[in-house]
Structures are given as structure tokens and as C-alpha cells.
């Protein structure tokens, strides 16, 4: 048996900044002395977005630099590494948010060998496995480690699925893949009489493969591998992926089915207007990322969507382009981003993976998966005017059970009679934000609306196969029912997307400094229809964005931009004083106009998450596109209906 020791210090990620200071000063605390541990430590806090310009050993300086305790960020550059810490301990839902593998890579590079928490977000834990970083929910290990005991590796992997355990025993996924995934056999055959299945299970069964350690079982909790119809990666991760592949396999490496790999350069095209990147001298690293990204594309002749001519903007955000140009019902798609479920709106199985996962899949054709349970969101009733899909998902995020993590790692199947009134763009908002719900993915059964969308956007005729639906009697871990008619415009208070509040019930209105409409979640055609509805109404009445407020509208793709030009939307946007930005992730990635620059600034944003530091140092309120536009005109958090009541008659859509 292999036994390991952890000869170093334990860092308790306490909610009390003074307890952090004490530890950084060299004092070792017990679990009791550490007090309340921080819940919801996000990957945005472990490695803030500016840290993502690095993809190698330089990440050792960066872990926890965005970690917030109280009102402070007590852990600075180099602090964790120089502190001699070997174990980190957090509370619930550790590693929520982005799929960035930079977080466990940075922790491991700084000396962390084990992370202990009450529970973990799915992508973070899988990424940690993949780089050989142990994770555990056993707080009993803490005192044993303090006493210097040897720990049997089997204790650390015993409660994991067989693939996770095997990956950890191998020291990481790339080593495992090199040793155990020499060949991937044909897709598992489908047999009759399996009983009622969900759409997710049917797609999974058509893509699961047999390997030396996996026989293609799709029982929840089982580890295994699948083949993907499409694999994609974007510029934050391409350099790291290339570094990993060539470090492990040499250069050049033989890619598996390179024609099914798509590469996007969508995050940094506005870096030259990002104050944090300019002031921290990070633009050379951004250029290095672009160089590594483009070199990888050129070396392997990969299909690519890059920057626009002229230096600002990209062809589009990866998720939006996937839905507009590539995803089809019944497919399985993986991408290096937690918002990959966006494409689930078209009835495909799309989920996010880490850099090591995508690197392994590039050479073996196999994508690692731990089979999740399925949770159904049953939508009924009719949405009131002015209420959008964003309000639906903010309502879900505020439900006590989901807020506590009952959806973590599960598939969210959106259905019921209420889904028919949502077009594909709106459905994509729901599936996109299953990332914030902690889900494995989100999916909507394809229907006549899916056929319409594909015909209108791509000019293709698609027939929905009879099997592309969930069977009556299929098993669900839980069914959550939502009466759409009871919903109102929602906002989420700063710090977490789960801080949902009914806008009409805010005790006092919040003044804003910045309003931002854009991102993969809110840069689609439907979203710009909503921005225009509010802002054209305002323009007709001579209303403008107040001088002290900035309103930014950023397209998700060039196709959305061209749609807005064709519909003559830009005239109304200009009349109210909005600044229009070319497609890019922009402010959502803390990279470009729309981010705050000081802690006292308040932003209302249509992006998908508002973790500390996500879009600058200020406070970010999440809201729907019409609420963002109305708030920009009013100068404070306001719904379109309230704006109309204040300034004139009319009806919200």
C-alpha cells in the first residue's frame, strides 16, 4: 500500500480575515481556532482572472490572491507559496464557478498537496484529480496530518469512482491516459428493454466508450469515458494545453480527429482597454497567450475563430458561436469553459472540462466523465411581461435547496409546458447558467422551436428523431416546479449569483455607476431585442443615460452585430448614450470596458456571475437585459415596468 505524509502547514480559509493574517504571520491554528470557514470559495478567488495570463510554474505565486474574507483580500502574491502550506481547508462548495484548471495547478505549484472541504464543485474536483492534487471531505484527516501521521492513499481515493481513483494513483490524467488509454473501443451498443430513460441518458449511451478500466456503464456515480462530436478550447487555455501536451508527449503530438476540434480566441481582444491588465503590466503575457494560441492552431491546422481586423473584438464568444454555427440535437460537445452547457438549449449534451481533460481527449479521443443524476426543472404558466429567462435562473439560484448545493454535479433538464414560450436564445440562458447552479450541464428537449432556430440561423433543415426526448417514467433525482406566472424581475446582490432578490422588494434602490449588457449569457439576438425595446422607448422620450453613468453593450457574435445593424438598433443605442463594443467576453472576463476600477463603484450587469473580483474590484449586481437597460436610464436598479411608470406610459414586453 502507498502511504503519504503532508509535512507542512495547514491553511484554514477562514471567513475571519484576522484569522488569515495570524496564519500568514506563522501561527498554526486548529480547526476550532480557525472559526467559521469560508463557503463558496470560487475559482475566481483562487486564481483571479488577471492570473490566467500565466499557464506554467509562474502560477505558484497566485493561489488565493482573490480570496475574500470580510471586506479584505488578505492573501497576496507569493504569500501561500512562502507560507509553507501543504494542506488547504475550506467550507461548502469549494471551487465553484469557472472551469479554469489554473486554480488547482496554482495550488499544487505553490506546495498544496491536499484540499479538504465539506464538498466540491464537479469541475474543480475533476481538474484537481487530473493534475494529481488530492481532495477530501474527511475533516478527521486534519488532526492526523498535524500529528505527522502517514495517510494511506486508499483513504484519499476510496470514496471516489474507479476512474478518479485510478487517475489519482497514476499522478494525473495525462499519465493515466498515456498508460491506460492506448485504444478506445467502439461506442457501447444500445439494447432494448432498458426502461424509461432521460434524454441525457440516451445521448450518453450513444457516446460512452469502453476502455481498460470502464465497460461503458451509465449508472449515476460511475466513472468512465465518452467520445465527443465536437471538442473546443479558447485562448485562456490553449497555451496551457499546448504546454501540457508537448511536455508529456513531445512535439509534434498526433491529435485524434483534429477535424472535430475548434479553437476560439475570444477573451482578450479588449485587453488593451483593460485597466487591470495595463496597470499590472500584463499585456506582454496576454500577447504571449495569443502567440501560443495561434501557434497551436497553425501547427495542427485547426479550425479557428479569431480576432476581427482592426484590433478590437473577436468573431464571437465560443458558446454563442457554438450555438449559432455548430451544435446539433443529440450531439455530445465538450469545451474548456464552465458555460459550455449553453449549447444544451439545442438538445445536445454539452459540458465543461478542464485543460488536462481536453488535452487528454486531443490525443486519446476519450473524455472523462463521472455519470451524474438528472434533476428536472418543470416550468408551467406564462411569463409576465418584462420577465425573462435570466429572471427564471436567478429565481432558481435563490431557492434554498439549490443555493445549498442540491444541484451540484447534476444534469438540469428544463421542460414542462412553460418551455415552449422560450425561444432558443432564452433557453440558452437557462442552460448556460447551470454552471452557476453548480450543475454538470443543462439540456432542453429539441422541438419545433429548435427546428425553426436552425433553419433561421443556419439555413439547415433538421428532423428531430423520435428518441430525442425523455421517456415518460424516466427517473429524476428531484423535480423542481416553477410557476412562471408568479415570477417578477430579479437581481442578485454582489458576491454570488445565489444572492437573488425580487427587485420590487429591495428595501432601498441602489445607485449604479456602470451598466453592462453582453457576454455569452446576454449578448444574443433576443437579448439585444430587449435592450433595444427599453432604450428605444427611452430615446423616443428624450431620456438618456445620466452623464455620471456608463452603459456598455457588447455583441456576443458578429452575426448578432449584423442583426442589430439590419434592424437599425444602433441609432437608438447612440441616442441614449450607450457605448457599443465588438464581440468579446470583455467585462465578464474582467478584460475590457464595463469593468469597475475601484471598490466603491457599483455595476448592474447581465453577465452570469458576480463573484468577488469577477468584473473588477467594485460591487456587481446581476440582472436581466431589460433591467440592465432600464437601470442605466434611471441611474439605479430599476425594472422596465418601473421606468415606464416613472417617465411615461407604455407596457414592458
N, C-alpha and C positions, 0 to 999 in steps of 0.2 A: 504494500500500500504506500502511496505517496503522501508524505506529510509536509506541511509548510509552516513556517513561523512568520510573524509580522513584527520584525524588530525595529520599531519606530513608534512615533506618536500617533494618537488618535485625535482627529479634528472633529469636534461636535459642531455642526452647523446650527447654532442656537439662534432663536428668534431675538435674543437679547444681545445687542451689539457690544455691550461691555464684556459679556462672556467670550465673545470672539476676540476682543482686544487682549484679554487675560491670556488666552491660549497662544496668541501670536507673540506675546511677550515671553513665552517659555514655560508657562504654568500648565501642567496637565490636570484636567478635570475628570471627574467621574461622570457617568450618565446622569446621576441625580444632581450633581453640581452644575451641569450644563443647562438644566432647566428645560423649558419648552423648546423642542426642536422645530426648525422651520419646515412647514409643509410646503408642497408645490414648488420646490426648488427647480426652476426651469433650466433648460439648456441655454436659454438666453442669458441666464445669470452665471452658469458655469463657464461658458465662453461667449461673452457678448459679441455682437455682430462685427465690431471692428477687429476682433481677434481672428476672424475667419479668413483674413488675408494670408495667414500662415497655414502650412499644411505639413510641417515636418517637426523636427525636435525643438524648434523655436516655440512651439505651443506649451512647452514646460513652464514658461513664465506666466501663463494666462489663466489657469483654473481658478474659478470663484471670483474673478475680478468684477463681475457684475452682481455678485450675491448681495442681497439687500437684507439687513437686519435693522428693525426700527426704521429710522429715516436715513440710515447711512449705508455706504458701501465700504465695509471695514477691511476688506481683503484687497491688497494692491498687487501690482505686478511683482512677480518673483516671490511673493510672501509665502504661498503654500509650499513651493519647492524648497525655500530656505528654512522653512519651519520644521523640516524633518518628519513630516506626516506620512504615514503609510496606510492609515485607515481613515475614511470619512464617514460620518454618520448623520443622516437626515431623517425627516419625518415621512409623511404620506406623499404619494405620487411624485417620487423623486424622478427628475429627468423629463418632466412634461414639456410639451412644446415641440420645437424644431427637431428634425431628424439628424441634425449635424453631429457627425461622428467626431468632430473636433473635441467635443466635451469629454468623452471617456479617453480619447487619445491624449488630451492635455492633462487629465488627472493622472493617467499612467505615466506620462513623461515626467511629471512633477514628483513621482515617487509613490503615488497612491496605488495600492495593490488590491484593496477590498473596499467596497462601498456597502454600508449597512443602512437600510431604510425599512419603514413599515411596508411599503410596496413601491413598485417601479412602473414607469410608463413603458409600454411594449418596445418602442423603437430604441429608447435609450438602453434598456437592458440587453436587447439583442446586439446593439452596437458594442456594448461593454464585453459581452461574450466574444464577439468577433475579433476584438483586439487583445483578448486574454486578460481582461480586468474582471476579477471576481465580484459578484454582488450577492447579498444575502439579506433575508428578512429576519434572521435569528439574532436578536439583541443579546442573547445569552453568550454569544461569542466575545462580547466586549470585555468582560472581566477576565476571561480566559486569555485573551490576547494581552491584556495588561499584565497578567502574571507570567507571560512569556511561554505559554503552552504551545506545543505543536498541534496543528489542526489537520486532521485527515482531509485530503482534497475531496473525498467522497461526501463529507459533511457539507461541503460547499456546493456540490453539484447534485446531491442525492434527491432533492425535490424538483429538479429540472427535468424537462423532457429528454429523451435519449440523445437527440441531436445536439441540444445545448450542452449537455454533459460531455459528449464526445468532442465538441468544438473546444470547450474549456480544457479538457485533458490534453488536447493537441497544442494548446497555447494560442489558439485563434483560428479564424475561419480559413484564411489563405493556406496555412499549414495543413489544416484538415482537408481542404479541397485538393491540395497537391497530393496528399497521401491516400484519400478515400474516394475522390470523385473523378477517377480516370475515365469513366464512361457512365453515361446516363441512359437508362433504357427507355423504351417506348412508353407513351402515356398509358396509364392504368386503363384496362378495359372496363367498360360500363356493363353492369349486369342488371337484368330486370329484377323486380321484387325487392328493391332496396327500401321501400317505404317512402312516404312523403318527404320531399327534400325542399330546402330553400333554394332560391336562385344562386346564392353564394356557393352552396354545396355542389350544385350542378356544374357551375363553371370550374370550381376547384377540381372536381372529379375528372373533368376533361383536360386538366393541365398537370395533375400530380404525376410524378415520375418515381420510378423505383431506383434506388441506389443500394450500395452495400449495407447501409445502416437503416434504410427506410423502404418499406414494402408498399408505400402508396396509400396508407391508411388515412382517412379524412375524419377520424373521430376527434372531437374537440380535446385539446391538450396534447395531441400527438405532434411530435416534431417530424418534419420531412422536407421535401424539395419539390418545386414546381418548375415548369418551363414557362417562359413569358413570351407572349406575342410581340411585345414591344418593351425594350428597356431604355430608359433615358437618364441623362445626367446633366447637371448645369454647372456654370462656371465656378461656383463656390467649391465644388467637389472634384472637378476634373483633374486639377493639378495633384490633389491628394491621391486620387485613383491611379493616375499615371505613375506617381512615385511608388505606391504600393505594388502595382503590377510589375514594374521593372526591377524593384528591389527584390521581389520574391522570385520572379520567373526569368529575369534578364530582358534585354531589348534586342530585337522586337519580340513581342509576345504574339502568339496565334490566338486571335479572337474567334469566339464561337458565333457564327451567324451575324457578322458585323452589319449586314443589311437591316437587321431589326434593332439596331442601336441608333438613338437620336440624341444629339448634343445641342444644348441651348446656352447661349450667352445672354443672360437677361438681368443679372443682379447689379452689375457695376457700371452700367453705361452712363449714369449720372454721378459717378464718384467725384468727378471734378467740381461738382457743386455741393458736395457733402462736407460740411464744416468739420465734423469729427475726423474724417479721413485726411483732410487738408491739414488741420492743426496738429494731428498726431504724426504727420509725416508718413502716412500710409499709402500715398499714391504710388510710390515705386513698387510696393508689394502688390497693389491692385494690378499694375501693369505686368508684374511677374506672373500673377494668376492668369491674366489674359494670354500671355505668351505661352504658358504651359498648356492652357486650354486649346489654343489654336494649333499648337504643335502636335498635340494628341490627335486632333481632328485630321490634320494633314498627314500625319504618319500612317494613319489607318483608314483614310478615305471615308470618314464617317459622314452621315447626313447631318447637316448643321444649320441652326438658325442663329444668326449673329447680330452685330450692331448695324444700325442704319448708317448710310453715308452722311457725313456732316458732323459726326462726333457726339450726337445726343440721341439716346433711345435705342431700342432693340426692335427686332421684328415682332417680338411679343414675349409675354411671360410663358414659361414652359407649360403650365397647367392649362392656361387658356388656349394655347396653340394645340395642345393635345386634343382638347375637346373640339376645336374648330377644324382640325385637319387630319386627325389620325384615329382616335378611339372609335371602336365599333361595339355594338352589343355582343356579349358573350366572350369578349377577349379578356386576357389577363395581362395587365400592364404594371410594371414596377418602375419607380423613379426615385432619385436621391433627394426626396423632399417629403415632409410630412403631409403636405397638401395634395399629394398625388391622387387621393380619393376623389378629387374634383371630377375626374372623368367617369366616376361611378354613376353620374347623372344620366349617362347614355346606356346604362345596363351592362357595364363591364365591371370586372373585378380589378380595381386599381389600388395599389397600396405603396406606401413609402418604405424605403430601405436605406441603410447606411452605405457609406462609401465602400467598406470592405465587402458588403453583400453584393454591390453592383460590380465590384472588381472581380469577385469570385465568379459571378454569373457571366462576366465577359469571356472568361477562359473555359468555364465548365458547362455553361448553358443552364446551370441549376440555380434556383433562387430559394434560399432558406425560408421556411415558414413554420410557425407553431400554430396549428389549426385552432382558430378561435370559435367561440359560441356566437350565435346570431341573436340580436336584440331588435325587435320590430317597433318602429315609431308609427303608430296608426293615426293618420290625420283625417279629421272629419270636419264638417261645417264649412262655412265660407269666410275667407279672409275679409275683414273690414277694409274699407278704402284707406289707403295710406299705410297699410301694414304689409311687410314684405317677408321674403324668406329669411333675411337677416334677423328680423324680429322673432321669427319662429325659432331659430337656432339659439338666439340669446335667451329666449324663454326656456328652452331645453337646458342650456348651460346653468340656469339658475335653479333648476329643480333640485331639491335637497339630495336625492339619491344619486343623480348624475354628478352633482357637484362633489359628492363624497367619493366618486370613482367607480360606481357600479357599471359604468360603460367602458371602463378601461380595458383595452385589448379586444373588445367585441366588434363584430360587424353591425353597423346600423343600417337596417333595411327600412327605407322610407316608403310607406304605402298608405292605403286607405282611399276613401272617396275624395279626400282633400288634395291628394297629389295631382289630380287631373287639372286643377286650376293653375298649377305652376308650370311655366314653360321651362325648357331645358336650362336656360341661363339661371333661373331661380333654383331649380333642382340642384344645379352645380354649387350654389351657395351652401345648401344643406350638406351635400356630400363632402365638399371642400372642408367644412368646419367640423367634420367628425374628428379631425386632428385635435381641435380644442376640447372636444368631448372625451378625448382620450381613446377613441375607438381605433380599431385596426383599419377599418375602411367604412365607407358609406356606399349604398347602392340603391338604385331605383329600377324597378322593372321597366324594360323598354315597352313603348306603346305607340299609339298613333302620333303623339307629340314627338317622340324620338324620330319617327319616320319623317315627319314634317321638318324637323331641325336639320337632319342630314340632307334632305333634298334642298332646303333653302340655303344652307351654309356651304355645302359641298357639291351640290348638283348630282347626288347619287341616290339611286332607288334601293332601299333596303327592305327586305321582308323579315319580319320578326318570327323566328322559328317557334313552334309551339312549346318547346321545352324551356324557353326563356322567361320563366315565371316561377314563383314559389308555389308549391303544391298546397292544396287545402289539407290541413292537418299537419303541416311541417312543424317541427319543434323549435321553439324560441326560448332563450334564457329568460326573457321578460318581454311583455308587451306594454308599451307606454302610450297612452291615448291622449291626444291633444285636440281640443275643440278650437279650431281656428277662429271661429266667430267670437271667442272670448278674449282674443289677443289684442294688445294695443302696441303702439310704438315703444320699443325697448332701448335701453342703453346699458352698457356695462361700465361700472366705475373703475377707475385706474387700478392697475396691479394684476388683474386676472380677468379673462373673458367670462369666468363664472360669477362675477360680481354684478349680475343682471338686476335691473330695476325697471319698473314701469315708469316711463318718462313722465307721465302725467302725475305721478305720486312723489316726485322728487320734492323734498321739503323746501328747497330753495333752488332757483335757477343758477346754473354755473356759467359764468362768463368765460368766453373762449378767446384764444389768440390765433389759432390755426385751425382750418378745416381742410381735411384731405379726403378726396374721393378717388379711389384707384385700387390697385393690387389685383391678384388673381381672383379674389373673392368679390371684388366690387368694381372691376374695370371692364365688364362685359356690355353687350348692346343693351340689355334690359336695364342695367344699372345706369347707363347714360340716358336712357329714356326717362328714368326717374330724376336724375339730376336736371335734365332739360325741363321736365314738367314743372319743377319748382322754380328754376331760375328764369325760365321764360315768363312765368306768371309774375315773378318779381320785376323783371325787366319791363313788362307792359305797364307796371305801376310806378316806374321810375325808381325802384328800390335798387340799392347797390350794396355790395359788401362794405362794411364800415372801413374807414382808412386804416385803422389800427389792427385790422384782421387780414390774414392772408388765406385765400381759398385756392387750393390746387386741385386740378382734375387731371388724372393721368390715365391714358388709354391702356387697356390690357394687351391689345394687339393692333397691328396696323389695319387689320380688317375692321376693327371697332372704330378706329380713327376715320377710315374712309366712309364708313356708315354714317358717322356724325357729320362729316362734310357733306355727304349726299343729302342728309336730312336738314341741312342748314342749322345745325345746333350751335355751331361755333359763334354765330352772331349774338345769340342770347348770352352765351357764356362771357363773351367780351363785354357786352353792355353792363353786366353786373360787376365786372372787375375780376373774374377768375383768371388764374394763370393756367394755361394748357401745357401739358407735358407729354412728350412722346412715350411710347410703351417702354416700361421697365418695372422692376419690382420696387424701386425707388424708396419712398419713405417707410414702407413696410419692412424693408431690409436695412433701415437706418442708413440709407445711402442715397441722398439726394433731397431736393426741395420737398417740403412738407414735414420734415422732422423738426422737433424742438431743439433749441440751442441752449436753454437754461432751465433750471429746475422749477422756476416759477411760472413757466408757460403751460397753458392748457390747450390740448388738441382734441377736437372731435374728429374721429376717423372711421372710415368704412372698412379698414383692414380687418384681419381676422383675430389678431391677438394683441394684448396690451400689457405684456409682462414688463417689469421694470427695465428701462433702458431699451426697449424694443424699437422705439421710434424717436430716440433722443432722450435727454435727461428729464424732460417735463412729464406732466400727467396726461395720460391718453384715455379718453372716453370712447368706447366703441359704439357705433350706431349704424343705422341703415342708410343707404344713399339719399333718400328724401330727407331724412333727419339731418344728415350732414349738410346738405344744401340749404335747408331752412335755417339751421343754426348759424351758418355763415352769414346769411342776410340779417338775422335777428341779433347776432353778436353774443348769443348764449344758447344753451341747449334747448331746442325747440322743435316740435314736430311741424310738418307742413300744415296740418289742420289748425294748429295754434297760430302759426304765422298768418294764415288766411284770416283767422278771427281777429287778429291784431291789426292787420293792414288793409283788409278788404274782403269782400265776399268771394266765394268760389268753393269748389269742392276738391279735396285731395282725391287722387285716383284710387 
